Amino acid sequence: MSLGPIFFCCDEGYAAPFATALRSLAEANMSNWPLDIRVLVDASGDWTRKVQASLPEGAAIIRWHRIELEAFRKFPTNRHISASTFGRLFIEQFVTAEDKRALYLDADILVLGSLEDLWRADLGDNTLGAVRDNFDNDLKFGKTPLPETKAAPRVTDYFNAGVLLIDLPRWRERRVVEKAFAYLQNNPNTPFADQDALNVACDGEWNELGKHWNSVDFVEKINLARTPDDLRPGIVHFAARVKPWNFAYWNQNAGFYDKVRDRTLFRRTFAMRQIDRLLRLWGPSRRTLGQFSRTSRLAAKTLFSRTQKA
Ligand SMILES: [Mn+2]
């Protein structure tokens, strides 16, 4: 069966994780080759050819579409997220009338199983299928697990936008992009950027998919190498700040991730491995230093306010 179009948004800074995600997708979905991949980029370059060449022969037909992100640069994103996150809002411009559905995937993922069941998922009369975000329940109980979640929009249920199965006719008919953009205009400091905007635009009109399709934050919770094949999620999403390709911070899935990356043209060179080793040593001391400077700043502030009162 044909799978896709499958959309990604990427920029040069994310080329290596993206190539790794694509490689995992291709390897886990061989019976659907050639995969229909469409990538939204704000600039192309040598890296796009390198990503393409990171796939086995015949695995995918990749189309690169340039998008204009200028209108979005004024909206802040989290420190580790670039403006290319807003690319999701351009998907409908790069589909044909024959495309009834589109699958959107973040680039910070690994695909570990066939996506056929996801592609066929029942959406009822909803605009999209997605996985509930981990903090949705906390918000409902008035808890804010991360300080930034305090300002997240209160919707019926809140989804994570890293994996979206989109019903294209409904997406257009319900003017999702227009509504999302209006939300961003009125709430430019919303903490999770276009994810917040999409949650507002699709409030009460999305279907909950099994956790299996967007298994978030496994970096810290589950050791993928030790999990048997059949228990691994279909899609692991490294949504936390700690990424398995960032060797400055210890995480238990770095080796598992790196084995997939090794099969791309972005495999780490000997020199990169040495640098990563140093970063790994520097990482903890950097954290200690950061803590030290925060503590001393706080102490200085306390002292200063006391002096003033006196
Ligand atoms: Mn992500």
Residues whose N, C-alpha, C, O or C-beta is under 5 A from the ligand:
A	BS01	MN	D106 D108 G162 A239
